């Protein structure tokens, strides 16, 4: 259910940015979701359709991409993406430390009229 809160925050940010540029309509919102965010794309789409009614973003296309989590080996310092459900370095086998791409939702850009 945290997607409702996330979607409300998304809508508020989009409304704020659209108002700053005096946009009358929002055509598209380009989003990036972190691999470990727990955010479900279909929930975001569902809630956005409902809560954006009668606002400039209503009907905007949500373009969603995913960001894979990045790790850095604690021993050899190699950066890597995990393979399957393993968090170990593919070069030396040591445990990797999460560096980015884990959570959250990022608004990459907003297309307005």
C-alpha positions, 0 to 999 in steps of 0.5 A: 500500500506504500505505492499510494503514498509514493504516487501522491508524492509523485503527483505533488512533485509533477504539479509543482514543476508544471506550475513553475513553467505554467504548463496547461497539460502534462503529456508524459512522466519518465520514471525510474524505479530502483530494483529493491524499492518494492514499488509495483509498477501496476499499483503506481499506474492504478493510483495515478489514474485515480488521484490525478483526475481533474489535474493537468497530469491526468492522462499523462503517459507514465514511462517506467524503467528500472534501475538495477542495483549496483554493488562494489566488492569489499575486497577487490573493489570491482563494481558489479550488478548481482547475478540471480540472487547472489551478492558475491563478487563475480571476480573474487567471490567476496561479499559486495556492498550496495552502492546505488540503484536499490530503492526509490522512485526517480522522476527523470523528466516531465513532458509538458505543454 
